[in-house]
Amino acid sequence: MKQFRITATCFDGSGASIPVTWYGEAETPDIAVQCMRDEVHGNGLSMGAVTAVQQREKQQELAA
């Protein structure tokens, strides 16, 4: 799994533009964007343009 940070422009019910940043884990950037779309729609917003997709490998947690 990789960790992603995606920034996008979304729109509320009145059409106002809202910048949104999504953080999560996914196998590929496409899956991460789809996860963001699902969450955005679940919050009553419309997805606009994706402005950035950043990824990094998930860091392993160290056992104490």
Contacts in CASP RR format, 6 or more apart in sequence:
PFRMAT RR
TARGET T0000
AUTHOR 0000-0000-0000
METHOD contacts of the structure
MODEL  1
MKQFRITATCFDGSGASIPVTWYGEAETPDIAVQCMRDEVHGNGLSMGAV
TAVQQREKQQELAA
1 25 0 8 1.000
1 26 0 8 1.000
1 27 0 8 1.000
1 58 0 8 1.000
2 25 0 8 1.000
2 26 0 8 1.000
2 27 0 8 1.000
2 32 0 8 1.000
2 55 0 8 1.000
2 56 0 8 1.000
2 57 0 8 1.000
2 58 0 8 1.000
3 23 0 8 1.000
3 24 0 8 1.000
3 25 0 8 1.000
3 55 0 8 1.000
3 56 0 8 1.000
3 57 0 8 1.000
3 58 0 8 1.000
4 22 0 8 1.000
4 23 0 8 1.000
4 24 0 8 1.000
4 25 0 8 1.000
4 26 0 8 1.000
4 29 0 8 1.000
4 32 0 8 1.000
4 53 0 8 1.000
4 54 0 8 1.000
4 55 0 8 1.000
5 21 0 8 1.000
5 22 0 8 1.000
5 23 0 8 1.000
5 24 0 8 1.000
5 52 0 8 1.000
5 53 0 8 1.000
5 54 0 8 1.000
5 55 0 8 1.000
6 21 0 8 1.000
6 22 0 8 1.000
6 32 0 8 1.000
6 33 0 8 1.000
6 36 0 8 1.000
6 50 0 8 1.000
6 52 0 8 1.000
6 53 0 8 1.000
6 54 0 8 1.000
7 19 0 8 1.000
7 20 0 8 1.000
7 21 0 8 1.000
7 22 0 8 1.000
7 50 0 8 1.000
7 51 0 8 1.000
7 52 0 8 1.000
8 19 0 8 1.000
8 20 0 8 1.000
8 22 0 8 1.000
8 36 0 8 1.000
8 40 0 8 1.000
8 47 0 8 1.000
8 48 0 8 1.000
8 49 0 8 1.000
8 50 0 8 1.000
8 51 0 8 1.000
9 17 0 8 1.000
9 18 0 8 1.000
9 19 0 8 1.000
9 20 0 8 1.000
9 48 0 8 1.000
9 49 0 8 1.000
9 51 0 8 1.000
10 17 0 8 1.000
10 18 0 8 1.000
10 19 0 8 1.000
10 20 0 8 1.000
10 40 0 8 1.000
10 45 0 8 1.000
10 46 0 8 1.000
10 47 0 8 1.000
10 48 0 8 1.000
11 17 0 8 1.000
11 18 0 8 1.000
11 45 0 8 1.000
11 46 0 8 1.000
11 48 0 8 1.000
12 18 0 8 1.000
12 44 0 8 1.000
12 45 0 8 1.000
12 46 0 8 1.000
13 44 0 8 1.000
13 45 0 8 1.000
13 46 0 8 1.000
15 46 0 8 1.000
18 45 0 8 1.000
20 36 0 8 1.000
20 40 0 8 1.000
20 45 0 8 1.000
22 32 0 8 1.000
22 35 0 8 1.000
22 36 0 8 1.000
22 39 0 8 1.000
22 40 0 8 1.000
24 32 0 8 1.000
24 35 0 8 1.000
25 32 0 8 1.000
25 58 0 8 1.000
26 32 0 8 1.000
26 35 0 8 1.000
29 53 0 8 1.000
29 55 0 8 1.000
32 53 0 8 1.000
32 55 0 8 1.000
33 50 0 8 1.000
33 53 0 8 1.000
36 47 0 8 1.000
36 50 0 8 1.000
37 47 0 8 1.000
40 46 0 8 1.000
40 47 0 8 1.000
41 47 0 8 1.000
END
